[in-house]
Amino acid sequence: MSAEEAVYHRRLAAIVRADPDLMRLLIAARGLALPQWRLVAGCLYQTVWNVLTGRPRGHGIRDYDLIYFDAADLSWEAEDAVLRRAVPALGPCAGPVEIRNQARVHLWFEARFGSPYPPLPSADAALSRYAAVVHAVGARLEPDDTLSIAAPFGLADLFGLVLRPNPAIANGPTYAAKAERVRALWPELTVVPWAGAGQAPVKCADDTAAVSTDLSPAPSPFSTSR
């Protein structure tokens, strides 16, 4: 990880720790002990956008996405059991919490969205399949209260207020719809238009470079583990 990228990771960790809604959800999610879990996407990058543009906490955040990876049981019933256990444990949130087992997304994705989806090897691998580069970010509160950040494409676009398509997947209409919504909410964004299938894919960092941990976190006032 470059020095610049390390700074971005530390800034993101600090922003997350300063947000009481995110911290309460991270603490509750940790208590579920789901394999490879992360809080991902909109609630994270939109929180950063709000901080950078001086908007109120929670502005534009519609829901909270929690992913995990359990290949031992790919049935809908197993995922539904997790949902029924998680909802009361997570408590009240500012918006609905969407929980998905990434080990089984390939079983239903094509029927729902019309394009194939490969089986994933891990929860973090799902981040590289999101519609935009800036969407590919996840956070997990570890048992020792450190905060692990995953960002396979890096965080430069996030802190540069850039929305850029992920051309590794054929998602032009999806990207356009998402771009229209967020540009209305955060007009400071630079929106890079979808350039078509001929555009070279964004190079994804290796797993080690994509993940960081804030090694010396300040004790969280929301922590229940100390």
Residue pairs with C-beta under 8 A, 6 or more apart in sequence:
1 9
1 205
1 209
1 212
4 156
5 154
5 155
5 156
5 209
6 212
8 151
8 154
8 155
8 156
8 158
8 159
9 149
9 151
9 155
9 212
9 214
10 212
10 214
11 159
12 44
12 48
12 137
12 139
12 149
12 151
12 155
12 158
13 139
13 147
13 149
13 212
13 214
13 217
14 214
15 47
15 48
15 51
16 22
16 23
16 26
16 44
16 47
16 139
16 147
17 23
17 147
17 217
17 218
17 220
19 47
19 57
20 222
21 57
21 58
21 93
21 94
22 39
22 43
22 44
22 47
22 139
23 141
23 220
23 222
24 91
24 222
25 39
25 43
25 64
25 66
25 90
25 93
25 97
26 39
26 139
26 140
26 141
26 147
27 141
27 220
27 222
27 223
27 224
27 225
28 89
28 90
28 91
29 37
29 39
29 66
29 86
29 90
29 140
29 141
30 37
30 140
30 141
30 142
30 143
30 225
31 89
31 224
32 82
32 85
32 86
32 89
32 90
34 66
34 68
34 70
34 82
34 86
35 68
35 69
35 70
35 123
36 68
36 69
36 102
36 122
36 123
36 124
37 66
37 67
37 68
37 123
37 140
38 66
38 67
38 68
38 123
38 124
38 138
38 139
38 140
38 150
39 64
39 65
39 66
39 138
39 139
39 140
40 65
40 66
40 67
40 126
40 127
40 137
40 138
40 139
41 65
41 130
41 135
41 136
41 137
41 138
42 61
42 62
42 63
42 64
42 65
42 135
43 61
43 63
43 64
43 65
43 95
44 137
44 138
44 139
45 134
45 135
45 137
45 158
46 59
46 60
46 61
46 182
46 186
47 57
47 61
48 158
48 159
49 55
49 60
49 161
49 186
49 189
50 56
50 57
50 58
50 59
50 60
52 159
52 161
52 188
53 161
53 186
53 188
55 186
58 94
59 185
60 182
60 185
60 186
61 94
61 95
62 95
62 96
63 95
63 96
63 97
63 98
64 93
64 94
64 95
64 96
64 97
64 98
65 97
65 98
65 100
66 86
66 97
66 98
66 99
66 100
67 99
67 100
67 101
67 102
67 123
67 126
67 138
68 82
68 99
68 100
68 101
68 102
68 123
69 101
69 102
69 103
69 120
69 122
69 123
70 78
70 82
70 101
70 103
71 103
74 101
74 103
74 104
74 107
75 104
76 104
78 101
79 99
79 100
79 101
79 104
82 99
82 101
83 99
86 97
86 99
87 97
90 97
102 120
102 122
102 123
102 125
102 126
103 119
103 120
105 117
105 120
105 126
106 116
106 117
106 118
106 119
106 120
109 115
109 116
109 117
110 116
110 117
113 174
115 169
115 170
115 171
117 129
120 126
120 129
123 138
124 138
124 150
124 152
124 207
124 210
124 211
127 135
127 136
127 137
127 138
127 150
127 151
127 152
128 136
128 152
128 153
128 166
128 168
128 204
129 166
129 168
129 169
130 136
130 166
131 165
131 166
131 169
131 171
131 174
131 175
131 178
132 163
132 164
132 165
132 166
132 175
132 178
132 179
133 153
133 157
133 162
133 164
133 165
133 166
133 202
134 157
134 158
134 162
134 163
134 164
135 166
136 151
136 152
136 153
136 166
137 149
137 150
137 151
137 155
137 158
138 149
138 150
138 151
139 147
139 148
139 149
139 150
140 147
140 148
140 150
141 147
141 148
142 148
142 213
143 225
145 217
145 219
145 220
145 223
145 225
145 226
146 213
146 214
146 215
146 217
147 213
147 214
147 217
148 211
148 212
148 213
149 211
149 212
149 213
149 214
150 210
150 211
151 158
151 205
151 210
151 211
152 204
152 205
152 207
152 210
153 166
153 202
153 204
153 205
154 205
154 210
156 162
157 163
157 164
160 190
161 186
161 188
161 189
161 190
162 189
162 190
162 192
163 178
163 179
163 182
163 183
163 189
163 190
163 191
163 192
164 192
164 202
165 171
165 172
165 175
165 192
165 193
165 194
165 195
165 199
166 175
166 201
166 202
167 194
167 195
167 197
167 199
167 200
167 201
167 202
168 201
168 202
168 204
170 197
172 194
172 196
175 194
176 194
179 191
179 193
182 189
182 191
183 189
183 191
204 210
219 226
